[in-house]
Amino acid sequence: MMAWLLQLVAWLENSAIAENVRENDVLFPTIESVHVLAICLVVGSILIVDLRLLGLASIRRPTGSVLNSVLPLTWSAFAIAVTSGGFMFISNATKYLNNDFFICKLGLIALAGLNMAAFHVLSVRDLPAWENSEKPPLKARLAGAVSILLWIAVVTCGRWIGFTMEVR
């Protein structure tokens, strides 16, 4: 790993905020609870969109309407999940970076982001042509299916982090 990144990680882990999160009996579990609730909102709201893309739910609603009503919640919950996850990370940053499930979780989130970007580039530009269809085009359905699989894997890896972390 790059030396500057290791220095940054060490600095974060040794900060007063990280020490407080790590040493306080109430703070870490509270942050973790907020993180879990935020992830539930992220995955649940994404699932609403993905099921619409698969033609399995909300088929009477235009896809654009589903996207516009759900994505603000998704992004807000994602911001909370990233913030709370960041606080948990700095509490034991070097341990997290040595945890394969943590690294896998980050990679899967990046892949989910790429899947979403590909969906927006390849499918949303044609949305007016198919948004009222009960069964969206194949590329939209594939994006929904891949998204569901990726987010299930993210949650699975996140759960395994807690079982495989060696904390100070």
Residue pairs with C-beta under 8 A, 6 or more apart in sequence:
1 97
9 93
9 94
9 97
10 93
10 94
12 18
12 89
12 90
12 93
13 90
13 91
13 92
13 93
13 94
15 90
17 87
17 90
18 90
18 91
18 93
20 27
21 27
21 28
21 31
21 87
21 88
21 90
21 91
22 28
22 91
22 92
22 167
22 168
28 88
28 91
31 84
31 87
31 88
32 84
32 88
34 80
34 84
35 80
35 81
35 84
35 85
35 88
38 77
38 78
38 80
38 81
38 84
39 77
39 81
39 155
39 158
41 73
41 74
41 77
41 80
42 74
42 77
42 78
42 81
42 151
43 151
43 154
43 155
45 70
45 71
45 73
45 74
45 77
46 74
46 147
46 151
47 148
47 151
48 57
48 58
48 66
48 70
49 66
49 67
49 70
49 71
49 74
49 144
49 147
50 144
50 145
50 147
50 148
51 57
51 58
51 144
52 58
52 59
52 61
52 63
52 66
52 136
52 144
53 63
53 119
53 136
53 140
53 141
53 143
53 144
53 147
54 136
54 141
54 144
54 145
55 133
55 134
55 135
55 136
55 141
58 66
59 134
62 131
62 132
63 127
63 130
63 131
63 132
63 136
63 140
64 127
64 128
64 131
65 131
67 124
89 96
92 165
92 167
92 168
95 165
95 166
95 167
95 168
96 102
96 161
96 165
97 103
99 161
99 164
99 165
100 164
101 157
101 158
101 160
101 161
101 164
102 157
102 161
104 153
104 157
105 154
105 157
105 158
105 161
108 150
108 153
108 154
108 157
109 154
111 150
112 147
112 150
112 151
112 154
115 143
115 146
115 147
115 150
116 143
116 147
118 143
119 139
119 140
119 143
119 147
122 139
122 143
123 136
123 137
123 139
123 140
123 143
126 137
130 136
130 137
130 140
135 141
136 144
